[in-house]
Amino acid sequence: MAKMKAAQISKAGGNWELVEREIPAPGPGQVRIKVEACGVCHSDMMVKDGLWPGLQFPRIPGHEIAGRIDALGAGVQDWKVGQRVGVGWHGGHCFHCEPCRRGDFILCRYGKVTGISHDGGYAEYLVSPAEAVAAMPEELTADEAAPLLCAGITVFNGLRNAGARPGDLVAVQGVGGLGHLGIQYANRMGFNTVALARGKDKQPLATELGAKHYIDSASGDSGQALQKLGGARLILATAPDAKSISALVGGLAPGGKLLIIAAAMEPLSISALDLIGGRRTIQGWPSGTAMDSQDTLQFSTLEGIRPMVEKFPLAKVAEAYERMASGKARFRAVLTMG
């Protein structure tokens, strides 16, 4: 059998292992993808540290995958060998639970997660359910496309479904892996975009990315600063700091929404009166389906939105993961194959 190179974790908290495995064959309803690039995401810690309930080891992580279809399983339609595709967090759904019957596949009760439910993209090949595959435009390079399949789709899909309209004041908290994309999407969607971050050093980049206003959260109350601008119709929380996120409610306009896409581990501390008095809301948002990923890739191509990436060969997976986990990567670490 032909072999492939892969990076796997064999136990919770284990070290990265560079191994050779047999190239998997696609089963019915599956496609095999020759991986060209795979992003290193903060959620990959779920595998590295064994935090996902029921996780089976050894496991190859990775859910920001860009490559080409290499083989088709029985019954797969509308996909072709050689076609450029991507796969994100959403790794398949059951089609028969109540959310699936309503077409809300991202909330499938039995939904699969790429790189957790089955092996992911830290390898030269992977097998994926066909319903998890997104078509990828030729204009995007693989290393540009990979982070858009998790960081990109989560931000883009959240913003476009949040109810804000062009011209509304929309604030993006954080200028990091998610935030640097959020600023670009918000600007290209026609929002009056505000960037919120600690320190004045991030202001030039935020402005370059499309922010019309910049608020240094280290210099004062971000909520009050937003109110001076008229109050935010929408605040997108992209930095996983519970204290900072909690403080943002005070910056919402009446009827405004705080949309959380960053998974802060600590509880939020928010006054019910702040919500009731201004009819404000707080909402969480997961990533999206393969079609949402496809929309993200197409919009990014149309509007010239690109992630800032640091590229590493698969052999340097430990270094790439450490850059991501330490927050030193600017702003997305990407593994490249070949």
C-alpha positions as CSV (number, residue, x, y, z in Angstrom):
1,M,0.0,0.0,0.0
2,A,1.1,3.5,-0.8
3,K,2.2,5.6,2.2
4,M,1.7,9.2,3.3
5,K,3.3,11.5,5.8
6,A,1.2,12.7,8.7
7,A,1.4,14.4,12.1
8,Q,-0.6,12.7,14.9
9,I,-1.3,12.8,18.6
10,S,-1.4,9.4,20.3
11,K,-2.6,10.4,23.8
12,A,-4.0,13.4,25.6
13,G,-1.2,15.9,26.2
14,G,1.1,13.8,24.0
15,N,3.9,15.1,21.8
16,W,3.6,15.5,18.0
17,E,4.6,12.4,16.1
18,L,5.6,12.5,12.5
19,V,4.5,9.1,11.1
20,E,3.9,7.3,7.8
21,R,0.4,5.8,7.3
22,E,-1.3,4.1,4.5
23,I,-3.1,6.5,2.2
24,P,-6.8,6.0,3.1
25,A,-9.4,4.9,0.5
26,P,-12.7,6.9,0.2
27,G,-15.8,5.0,1.1
28,P,-19.3,5.5,-0.2
29,G,-20.2,9.2,-0.1
30,Q,-16.7,10.3,0.6
31,V,-13.9,12.0,-1.3
32,R,-10.1,11.8,-0.9
33,I,-8.2,15.0,-0.9
34,K,-4.5,15.6,-1.6
35,V,-3.7,18.2,1.0
36,E,-1.7,21.3,-0.1
37,A,-2.1,23.4,3.0
38,C,-3.7,23.1,6.4
39,G,-4.2,25.9,9.0
40,V,-3.2,25.5,12.6
41,C,-6.2,26.6,14.7
42,H,-6.6,27.3,18.4
43,S,-9.3,24.6,18.4
44,D,-6.7,22.0,17.6
45,M,-5.8,22.1,21.3
46,M,-9.0,20.0,21.7
47,V,-7.0,17.1,20.1
48,K,-3.5,18.0,21.5
49,D,-4.8,18.1,25.1
50,G,-7.5,15.5,24.7
51,L,-10.3,17.9,25.7
52,W,-13.0,16.7,23.3
53,P,-15.4,14.1,24.9
54,G,-15.0,10.7,23.4
55,L,-12.0,11.6,21.3
56,Q,-10.2,8.5,19.9
57,F,-6.5,8.3,19.6
58,P,-4.3,8.3,17.6
59,R,-5.8,11.3,15.8
60,I,-4.5,13.5,13.0
61,P,-5.9,17.1,13.7
62,G,-6.6,19.9,11.2
63,H,-9.8,21.5,10.0
64,E,-8.5,24.3,7.7
65,I,-7.7,22.2,4.7
66,A,-7.0,23.3,1.1
67,G,-6.1,20.9,-1.7
68,R,-7.4,18.9,-4.6
69,I,-9.8,15.9,-5.0
70,D,-7.7,12.8,-5.5
71,A,-10.3,10.1,-5.6
72,L,-14.1,9.7,-5.3
73,G,-16.1,7.1,-3.3
74,A,-19.1,5.3,-4.6
75,G,-22.2,7.5,-5.1
76,V,-20.4,10.9,-5.0
77,Q,-21.9,13.3,-7.5
78,D,-21.0,16.8,-8.8
79,W,-17.3,16.6,-7.8
80,K,-14.4,15.8,-10.0
81,V,-10.9,14.4,-9.6
82,G,-8.4,17.3,-9.7
83,Q,-10.9,19.9,-8.5
84,R,-9.6,22.5,-6.0
85,V,-11.5,22.2,-2.8
86,G,-11.5,23.0,0.9
87,V,-12.8,21.4,4.1
88,G,-13.5,23.2,7.4
89,W,-14.6,22.6,10.9
90,H,-18.0,21.1,9.9
91,G,-17.1,17.6,8.8
92,G,-20.5,16.2,7.9
93,H,-24.0,15.7,9.2
94,C,-26.6,13.0,9.6
95,F,-29.4,14.4,7.4
96,H,-32.1,12.9,9.6
97,C,-32.1,14.7,13.0
98,E,-34.5,17.6,13.5
99,P,-32.0,20.4,12.8
100,C,-30.9,18.6,9.6
101,R,-34.5,18.1,8.5
102,R,-34.9,21.9,8.9
103,G,-31.8,22.4,6.8
104,D,-29.8,23.7,9.7
105,F,-26.9,21.3,9.2
106,I,-24.3,23.2,11.4
107,L,-26.5,22.3,14.4
108,C,-26.8,18.6,13.6
109,R,-27.1,16.6,16.8
110,Y,-24.7,14.0,15.4
111,G,-22.5,16.4,13.4
112,K,-18.9,15.4,12.7
113,V,-15.9,17.7,13.2
114,T,-13.0,17.4,10.8
115,G,-9.8,16.4,12.6
116,I,-11.7,15.3,15.7
117,S,-14.5,12.9,14.6
118,H,-12.1,11.6,11.9
119,D,-8.6,12.3,10.8
120,G,-7.9,15.8,9.5
121,G,-5.5,17.8,7.4
122,Y,-2.1,17.5,9.2
123,A,-1.3,14.9,6.5
124,E,-0.7,14.6,2.8
125,Y,-4.1,13.0,2.2
126,L,-7.4,12.9,4.1
127,V,-10.9,11.3,3.5
128,S,-13.9,13.6,4.0
129,P,-17.7,13.2,3.7
130,A,-18.7,14.8,0.4
131,E,-21.2,17.1,2.1
132,A,-18.3,18.7,4.0
133,V,-16.4,19.8,0.8
134,A,-16.4,23.3,-0.6
135,A,-15.3,24.4,-4.1
136,M,-12.2,26.7,-4.0
137,P,-11.6,29.5,-6.5
138,E,-8.5,29.4,-8.6
139,E,-7.5,32.9,-7.6
140,L,-6.7,31.8,-4.0
141,T,-3.5,30.0,-3.2
142,A,-3.8,27.0,-0.9
143,D,-2.0,28.8,2.0
144,E,-4.4,31.8,1.7
145,A,-7.5,29.6,1.5
146,A,-6.8,27.3,4.4
147,P,-7.4,29.8,7.3
148,L,-10.5,31.1,5.5
149,L,-12.1,27.7,6.1
150,C,-12.3,28.2,9.9
151,A,-11.3,31.7,11.0
152,G,-12.6,33.2,7.8
153,I,-16.0,31.4,7.6
154,T,-16.7,32.0,11.3
155,V,-16.2,35.7,11.0
156,F,-17.8,36.1,7.6
157,N,-20.8,34.0,8.3
158,G,-21.4,35.6,11.7
159,L,-21.2,39.1,10.3
160,R,-23.6,38.4,7.4
161,N,-26.2,36.8,9.6
162,A,-26.1,39.3,12.5
163,G,-28.6,41.8,11.2
164,A,-26.4,44.8,10.8
165,R,-26.9,46.9,7.6
166,P,-24.4,48.8,5.5
167,G,-23.5,52.1,7.2
168,D,-24.1,50.7,10.7
169,L,-21.4,51.1,13.3
170,V,-19.8,47.7,13.7
171,A,-16.9,47.1,16.1
172,V,-14.5,44.2,15.9
173,Q,-12.8,43.4,19.2
174,G,-9.3,42.1,18.7
175,V,-6.8,42.5,15.8
176,G,-5.5,38.9,15.8
177,G,-6.2,35.7,13.9
178,L,-10.0,36.2,13.7
179,G,-10.0,40.0,14.2
180,H,-7.7,40.9,11.3
181,L,-10.1,39.1,9.0
182,G,-13.2,40.5,10.8
183,I,-12.0,44.1,10.1
184,Q,-11.6,43.3,6.4
185,Y,-15.0,41.6,6.1
186,A,-16.8,44.3,8.0
187,N,-15.3,47.0,5.9
188,R,-16.0,45.3,2.6
189,M,-19.6,44.7,3.7
190,G,-20.1,48.4,4.0
191,F,-20.1,48.8,7.8
192,N,-18.7,51.8,9.6
193,T,-15.9,49.7,11.1
194,V,-14.3,50.2,14.5
195,A,-11.3,48.2,15.6
196,L,-10.9,47.6,19.4
197,A,-7.5,46.4,20.7
198,R,-5.0,46.9,23.5
199,G,-2.3,49.4,22.8
200,K,-1.8,52.0,20.1
201,D,0.7,49.9,18.2
202,K,-2.1,48.0,16.4
203,Q,-3.7,51.1,15.0
204,P,-1.7,51.4,11.8
205,L,-2.5,47.7,10.8
206,A,-6.2,48.1,11.8
207,T,-6.4,51.2,9.6
208,E,-4.7,49.4,6.7
209,L,-7.2,46.5,7.0
210,G,-10.1,48.9,6.7
211,A,-11.0,50.2,10.2
212,K,-12.5,53.7,10.0
213,H,-12.0,54.2,13.8
214,Y,-9.6,52.7,16.4
215,I,-10.1,52.4,20.1
216,D,-7.3,51.5,22.4
217,S,-8.9,49.5,25.2
218,A,-5.9,50.0,27.4
219,S,-6.5,53.8,27.5
220,G,-10.0,53.8,28.9
221,D,-13.5,52.4,28.8
222,S,-14.1,50.9,25.3
223,G,-17.9,51.0,25.9
224,Q,-17.8,54.7,26.6
225,A,-15.6,55.3,23.6
226,L,-18.1,53.4,21.4
227,Q,-21.0,55.4,22.8
228,K,-19.2,58.6,21.8
229,L,-19.3,57.3,18.2
230,G,-23.1,56.7,18.6
231,G,-23.1,53.2,20.0
232,A,-22.4,50.0,18.0
233,R,-25.2,48.2,16.2
234,L,-23.0,45.1,16.4
235,I,-19.9,44.2,18.3
236,L,-18.0,41.1,17.1
237,A,-16.0,39.5,19.9
238,T,-12.9,37.7,18.4
239,A,-10.5,37.7,21.3
240,P,-11.2,35.0,23.9
241,D,-11.0,37.2,27.1
242,A,-14.1,37.0,29.2
243,K,-13.4,40.2,31.1
244,S,-12.9,42.2,27.9
245,I,-15.9,40.7,26.2
246,S,-18.2,41.4,29.2
247,A,-17.2,45.1,29.2
248,L,-18.3,45.5,25.6
249,V,-22.1,45.4,26.4
250,G,-21.8,49.1,27.5
251,G,-20.8,50.0,24.0
252,L,-23.9,48.7,22.3
253,A,-26.5,51.0,20.8
254,P,-30.2,50.4,21.7
255,G,-31.2,47.2,20.0
256,G,-27.5,46.4,19.5
257,K,-26.0,42.9,19.5
258,L,-22.8,41.4,21.0
259,L,-21.8,38.5,18.7
260,I,-19.4,36.1,20.3
261,I,-17.2,33.9,18.1
262,A,-14.2,33.6,20.4
263,A,-14.5,30.8,23.0
264,A,-13.5,32.3,26.3
265,M,-13.2,29.6,28.9
266,E,-14.2,31.8,31.9
267,P,-17.9,32.9,32.6
268,L,-19.0,36.2,31.3
269,S,-20.1,38.9,33.8
270,I,-22.9,41.0,32.4
271,S,-25.7,43.0,34.0
272,A,-29.2,42.1,33.1
273,L,-30.2,45.7,33.3
274,D,-27.8,46.6,30.5
275,L,-29.6,44.1,28.3
276,I,-33.1,44.9,29.4
277,G,-32.9,48.7,29.4
278,G,-31.5,48.9,25.8
279,R,-33.1,45.8,24.4
280,R,-29.6,44.5,23.7
281,T,-28.8,40.9,22.9
282,I,-25.9,38.5,23.2
283,Q,-25.5,35.7,20.7
284,G,-22.9,33.0,20.0
285,W,-22.1,31.8,16.5
286,P,-20.5,28.6,15.2
287,S,-18.7,28.4,11.9
288,G,-20.9,27.1,9.1
289,T,-21.5,24.4,6.5
290,A,-19.5,23.7,3.4
291,M,-21.7,26.1,1.3
292,D,-21.0,28.8,3.9
293,S,-17.3,28.0,3.4
294,Q,-17.7,28.2,-0.4
295,D,-19.4,31.6,0.0
296,T,-16.6,32.8,2.2
297,L,-14.0,31.8,-0.3
298,Q,-15.9,33.5,-3.2
299,F,-16.5,36.7,-1.2
300,S,-12.8,36.8,-0.2
301,T,-11.8,36.4,-3.8
302,L,-14.2,39.1,-5.0
303,E,-13.2,41.6,-2.4
304,G,-9.4,40.9,-2.2
305,I,-9.6,39.7,1.4
306,R,-6.6,37.6,2.5
307,P,-5.3,36.3,5.8
308,M,-1.8,37.1,7.1
309,V,0.0,33.8,7.4
310,E,3.2,32.2,8.6
311,K,4.0,29.0,6.6
312,F,5.7,25.9,8.0
313,P,6.5,22.5,6.4
314,L,4.7,19.5,8.0
315,A,8.0,18.4,9.6
316,K,7.9,21.6,11.7
317,V,4.4,21.0,13.1
318,A,5.5,21.4,16.7
319,E,7.0,24.8,15.9
320,A,3.9,25.9,14.0
321,Y,1.6,24.7,16.9
322,E,3.7,26.6,19.5
323,R,3.6,29.8,17.4
324,M,-0.2,29.5,17.4
325,A,-0.6,28.5,21.0
326,S,1.6,31.2,22.3
327,G,-0.2,33.9,20.3
328,K,3.1,34.9,18.5
329,A,1.9,33.9,15.0
330,R,1.0,36.8,12.8
331,F,-1.7,35.9,12.4
332,R,-2.4,32.3,11.2
333,A,0.1,29.5,11.1
334,V,-0.3,27.2,8.1
335,L,1.3,23.8,7.4
336,T,2.3,23.3,3.7
337,M,2.7,19.9,2.1
338,G,5.3,18.8,-0.4
